[in-house]
Amino acid sequence: MAKMSAVVTAYREPEFLFEIVEDLVKRGYEVVVSADCLSEENVRRVRELGVKATLSNVRRGKWKALNDALELVTGDYVLFVDSDTKLIDIPNPSSDVVELTKEVRGRSIVERLVAVDYLLMNVSARISSKILGFSMVNGSAFISRADVVKRLGFRPKIIEDADFGFRAGFEGYRVAVSGRAVTKAPSTLKEWFRQRERWALGGAELFAEFLPKFLRMPKIVLPMLVLYYPAIVGFLLAMFLPDSIAIKLLYFLLPLLLSLPVKAVAIFMLLVFEFHLLRNILAMVVSFVLWVMFVALVARKYGFRLDTGILPVYYFLYSPLWTMVNVAMLFRYLILRLVGKEVSAEGWKVG
């Protein structure tokens, strides 16, 4: 039987640290706590747990904290879990890397919106896993064969977990999706922007590095784009719906018809405008209905709680905003790289 180890990470606030460690010890795991900037009281409590630990009173950066913990691991498989994540179902490892399904449960509007995000990320990970055998890894909870993660290690990247998952997949290691965990999400828009600006910057960093490989995977990249940014569907529908150039020219030609009364010209122009407006509304409504049907189907299939009341806000406001954050951050990253300036995420240590 494979020996199981676990690395539990924390920064400042212990969150569920002690609860997680006690549960894993009862399950027979070799536990390593890797934490930065804990209070003296919490350092003492960690020592009293009797588990292995690598503690620092300065911030090392998560990638460094993970690598330091790996030096203490002796198991065949390693479960990585953040202290703000509750483990609901820990699967038996069935692959080189196992991404645990994440859920978000909260009452604020932001948390309810992020819950839909995690549902779509989970579906995307499952599709990617089935088609290509790998997916992006969310570092709040995942499992890896010890020899795989020790060989690849964690690089000094803004989103070191996704970087690890991509590299594992590119090198032929299989990443599966299983189990279940509940993780903490931003509860306010200010917290959300802070987190998502970092995610977007980290995503831009990996996108720039792995672009040639992504371009060779259109069958998974395109579904991921549609899942993460569902408003793209409405845009594509609007692009391909019939739209005669002659009708557009009417905007310019009608005012030139001096033989027609002004009121007739104005009414005809209004009709052209309304035609375009209704056409775009139709595209948006159709795409939204199809998307809701899809989300409801996958939520039911995978046993996710679905807050249907938040879906219009997600589709028409949240998703476009998240898309714009990614686009803005991608251009900012490319410009900073072009002028030779350092790229760093606010409030996040990498180097």
C-alpha positions in Angstrom: 0.0 0.0 0.0 1.3 3.4 -1.0 2.6 5.7 1.8 0.7 9.0 1.9 2.3 12.3 2.9 0.7 15.7 3.1 2.0 19.3 2.9 -0.2 21.9 4.6 0.7 25.5 3.8 -0.3 28.6 5.7 0.6 32.3 5.7 0.0 34.5 8.8 -3.6 33.3 9.6 -3.8 29.6 10.3 -7.4 29.3 9.1 -8.2 25.6 9.4 -4.5 24.6 9.8 -4.8 22.6 13.0 -8.1 21.0 12.1 -6.6 19.8 8.8 -3.4 18.5 10.4 -5.3 16.6 13.1 -7.6 15.0 10.5 -4.7 13.9 8.3 -2.7 12.5 11.2 -5.8 10.4 12.1 -5.9 9.1 8.5 -2.3 7.9 8.8 -0.7 10.6 6.7 2.9 11.8 7.2 2.2 15.6 7.6 4.6 18.4 6.9 3.5 21.9 7.9 5.0 24.7 5.8 4.1 28.1 7.1 5.4 31.7 7.0 4.9 34.5 9.5 2.8 32.7 12.0 2.4 34.2 15.5 4.5 32.9 18.3 1.4 31.2 19.8 0.6 29.4 16.5 4.3 28.4 16.1 4.1 26.8 19.5 0.9 25.0 18.6 2.4 23.6 15.4 5.4 22.3 17.4 3.0 20.6 19.9 1.3 18.7 17.0 4.4 16.5 16.7 4.5 16.7 12.9 7.3 17.7 10.6 7.4 21.4 9.9 9.4 24.1 8.0 8.5 27.4 9.5 9.8 30.9 8.6 9.3 34.2 10.3 9.7 36.0 6.9 7.7 35.4 3.8 9.5 32.9 1.5 7.0 32.8 -1.3 4.7 29.9 -1.7 6.8 28.2 -4.3 9.8 28.2 -1.9 7.7 27.1 1.0 6.4 24.1 -1.0 9.9 23.1 -2.2 11.3 23.3 1.4 8.5 21.0 2.5 9.2 18.5 -0.2 12.7 18.0 1.3 11.0 16.5 4.4 8.5 14.3 2.5 9.1 10.5 2.5 5.8 9.2 1.1 4.9 7.8 -2.3 2.2 10.4 -2.9 1.9 13.9 -1.6 -1.3 15.7 -0.8 -1.0 19.5 -1.0 -3.6 21.6 0.8 -3.8 25.2 1.8 -4.9 26.1 5.3 -8.0 27.9 4.1 -9.3 24.7 2.4 -11.5 22.0 3.9 -11.0 18.5 2.6 -14.4 16.8 2.0 -13.4 13.7 0.0 -9.7 12.7 -0.4 -9.5 10.2 -3.3 -7.1 7.3 -3.6 -4.4 8.4 -6.1 -5.3 6.9 -9.5 -3.0 9.0 -11.6 0.4 10.8 -11.6 -1.4 14.0 -10.4 -4.9 14.3 -9.1 -6.7 17.7 -9.1 -9.3 17.8 -6.3 -12.6 19.3 -7.3 -13.1 22.7 -5.6 -16.2 24.3 -4.4 -16.9 27.7 -2.9 -19.6 28.3 -0.4 -20.4 31.8 0.8 -23.2 34.3 1.2 -21.8 37.4 -0.4 -22.6 38.2 -4.0 -18.9 38.0 -4.8 -18.6 34.5 -3.3 -21.7 33.3 -5.1 -20.2 34.5 -8.4 -16.9 32.9 -7.7 -18.7 29.7 -6.9 -19.8 29.6 -10.6 -16.2 30.3 -11.6 -15.1 27.2 -9.7 -17.8 25.1 -11.2 -16.7 26.1 -14.7 -13.0 25.5 -13.8 -13.8 22.1 -12.6 -15.7 21.2 -15.8 -12.8 22.6 -17.9 -10.3 20.5 -15.9 -12.4 17.4 -16.5 -12.7 18.0 -20.2 -9.0 18.7 -20.5 -8.1 15.6 -18.4 -10.3 13.4 -20.6 -9.1 14.7 -23.9 -5.4 15.4 -23.2 -4.7 13.6 -20.0 -3.8 16.7 -18.1 -5.3 20.0 -16.8 -4.4 23.1 -14.9 -3.8 22.4 -11.2 -5.3 24.6 -8.4 -2.8 24.6 -5.5 -5.4 24.8 -2.8 -5.8 21.0 -2.9 -4.2 18.4 -5.2 -2.2 15.2 -5.0 1.0 14.2 -6.9 3.3 11.2 -7.0 6.2 12.2 -4.9 8.8 11.4 -7.5 7.0 13.5 -10.1 6.6 16.6 -8.0 10.2 16.3 -6.6 11.6 16.0 -10.1 9.6 18.9 -11.5 9.5 21.0 -8.3 7.8 24.4 -8.0 9.3 27.2 -10.0 9.3 30.9 -8.9 6.1 31.8 -10.8 3.1 33.9 -9.7 0.8 30.9 -10.1 3.2 28.1 -9.3 0.4 25.6 -9.1 -0.9 26.0 -12.6 2.7 26.1 -13.9 3.3 22.7 -12.2 0.2 21.2 -13.7 1.0 22.4 -17.2 4.6 21.2 -17.0 3.5 17.8 -15.7 1.1 17.5 -18.6 3.6 18.6 -21.2 6.0 16.0 -20.0 3.5 13.2 -20.4 2.3 12.8 -16.8 -1.4 12.1 -16.5 -3.5 14.6 -14.4 -6.9 13.3 -13.3 -9.8 15.1 -11.5 -11.3 13.5 -8.5 -12.3 14.0 -4.8 -13.8 17.2 -3.4 -12.7 20.2 -1.3 -14.3 23.5 -0.2 -12.0 26.5 -0.5 -12.2 30.1 0.6 -12.9 32.8 -1.9 -12.9 36.6 -1.8 -16.0 38.0 -0.2 -15.6 41.6 -1.4 -15.0 43.2 -4.8 -11.7 44.7 -3.5 -10.4 41.3 -2.4 -11.6 39.8 -5.7 -9.6 42.4 -7.8 -6.5 41.8 -5.7 -6.7 38.0 -6.3 -7.7 38.2 -9.9 -5.1 40.7 -10.9 -2.5 38.3 -9.6 -4.2 35.3 -11.3 -4.4 37.3 -14.6 -0.8 38.4 -14.4 0.3 34.8 -13.6 -1.8 33.5 -16.4 -0.2 36.0 -18.8 3.3 34.9 -17.7 2.4 31.2 -18.4 0.6 32.1 -21.6 3.7 33.9 -23.0 5.9 30.9 -22.1 3.7 28.1 -23.2 1.9 29.8 -26.2 3.5 27.5 -28.9 2.3 24.5 -27.0 -1.2 25.9 -26.5 -1.5 26.7 -30.2 -1.1 23.0 -30.9 -4.1 22.2 -28.6 -7.1 24.0 -30.2 -9.5 21.2 -29.2 -9.0 22.0 -25.5 -8.0 25.7 -25.6 -11.2 26.7 -27.4 -13.6 24.9 -25.0 -11.7 26.4 -22.1 -12.1 29.9 -23.5 -15.9 29.4 -23.9 -16.2 28.0 -20.4 -14.2 30.7 -18.7 -15.5 33.6 -20.9 -19.1 32.5 -21.9 -19.9 35.9 -23.4 -17.7 34.9 -26.3 -20.6 32.7 -27.5 -22.9 35.7 -27.9 -20.2 37.5 -29.7 -19.7 34.7 -32.1 -23.4 34.4 -32.7 -23.6 38.1 -33.5 -20.6 37.7 -35.9 -22.2 34.9 -37.9 -25.9 36.0 -38.0 -26.9 37.4 -41.4 -26.0 41.1 -41.7 -26.3 42.6 -45.1 -23.9 45.4 -46.0 -26.8 47.0 -47.9 -28.8 47.4 -44.8 -25.8 49.1 -43.1 -25.5 51.4 -46.1 -29.1 52.5 -45.5 -27.9 54.5 -42.5 -26.0 56.7 -45.0 -28.2 56.5 -48.0 -31.6 57.4 -46.5 -30.7 60.9 -45.4 -29.6 61.6 -49.0 -33.1 60.8 -50.4 -34.3 64.4 -50.7 -37.6 63.3 -52.3 -38.7 61.6 -49.1 -40.2 63.5 -46.2 -37.9 63.9 -43.2 -40.3 62.0 -41.0 -40.2 59.1 -43.5 -36.4 59.1 -43.5 -36.3 59.2 -39.7 -38.8 56.3 -39.4 -36.9 54.2 -41.9 -33.6 54.9 -40.0 -35.3 54.0 -36.7 -36.4 50.7 -38.2 -32.9 49.8 -39.3 -31.6 50.7 -35.9 -34.2 48.6 -34.2 -33.4 45.7 -36.5 -29.8 45.7 -35.4 -30.7 46.1 -31.8 -33.2 43.2 -31.8 -30.7 41.1 -33.7 -28.0 41.6 -31.0 -30.5 41.1 -28.2 -31.5 37.8 -29.8 -27.9 36.7 -30.0 -27.3 37.5 -26.4 -30.5 35.8 -25.2 -30.0 32.7 -27.2 -26.4 32.3 -26.0 -27.3 33.0 -22.4 -30.1 30.4 -22.4 -27.8 27.8 -24.0 -25.1 28.6 -21.5 -27.5 28.3 -18.5 -28.8 24.9 -19.8 -25.2 23.7 -20.0 -24.2 25.0 -16.6 -27.3 23.4 -15.0 -26.6 20.1 -16.7 -22.9 19.9 -15.5 -23.8 21.1 -12.0 -26.3 18.3 -11.7 -23.9 15.7 -13.2 -21.1 16.5 -10.8 -23.3 17.3 -7.7 -22.5 21.0 -7.5 -24.8 23.5 -5.8 -26.0 25.9 -8.4 -27.3 29.4 -7.5 -29.4 30.0 -10.6 -30.4 33.5 -9.4 -26.8 34.7 -9.8 -26.3 33.4 -13.3 -27.5 36.5 -15.2 -25.1 38.7 -13.2 -22.3 36.2 -13.9 -22.9 36.1 -17.6 -23.6 39.7 -18.4 -21.4 41.5 -15.8 -19.0 39.2 -14.0 -17.7 37.2 -16.9 -17.0 40.2 -19.2 -15.3 42.0 -16.2 -13.1 39.0 -15.6 -12.3 38.8 -19.3 -11.3 42.5 -19.4 -9.0 42.0 -16.4 -7.2 39.2 -18.2 -6.9 41.2 -21.4 -5.6 44.3 -19.6 -3.1 42.3 -17.6 -1.9 40.4 -20.6 -1.1 43.7 -22.4 0.5 45.1 -19.2 2.7 42.0 -18.9 3.8 42.1 -22.5 4.6 45.9 -22.3 6.6 45.4 -19.1 8.6 42.6 -20.6 9.2 44.6 -23.8 10.7 47.5 -21.9 12.7 45.2 -19.6 10.9 46.0 -16.3 10.3 43.5 -13.5 6.9 41.8 -13.5 5.5 41.3 -10.0 2.1 40.8 -8.4 1.1 43.2 -5.6 1.1 41.5 -2.2 2.7 38.3 -3.6 6.3 37.2 -3.2 7.9 35.2 -6.0 11.6 35.8 -6.1 
